[in-house]
Amino acid sequence: MPILEAKDLIKLYVQADSKLYAVNRVDFSVEDGEFIAIIGASGSGKSTFLRCLNLLETPTDGKIFVDDEQINAPKVDVNRIRQKMGMVFQQFNLFPHLTVMENLTLAPVLLKK
């Protein structure tokens, strides 16, 4: 059973008379213990896809499952689901007065006590 799964995921941007599919009908799964990489050309939708997976972007259509629970269903507690996820952003800022370990553990320590 996958720990993370996307089924028929779509992210569509509509502006005036134009449509842009940043993510178009993507099926994706990650099994427990599996390491994956998302690769592709600049502008191909990699970051948008990752942002959809943790609902920083709202998908236009499709389903996203974490541990077999649909996280983009209505009335799901997204913050509870996000506690199981981690993401490293392309552009991030570290605190220069903290060590690498302190920077990495700051959020989990503050949020989860």
Secondary structure, DSSP 4 states (H G I P E B T S, - for coil): -EEEEEEEEEEEEEETTEEEEEEEEEEEEEETT--------TTSSHHHHHHHHTTSS--SEEEEEETTEETTSTT--HHHHHTT-----SS----TTS-HHHHHHHHHHHHH-
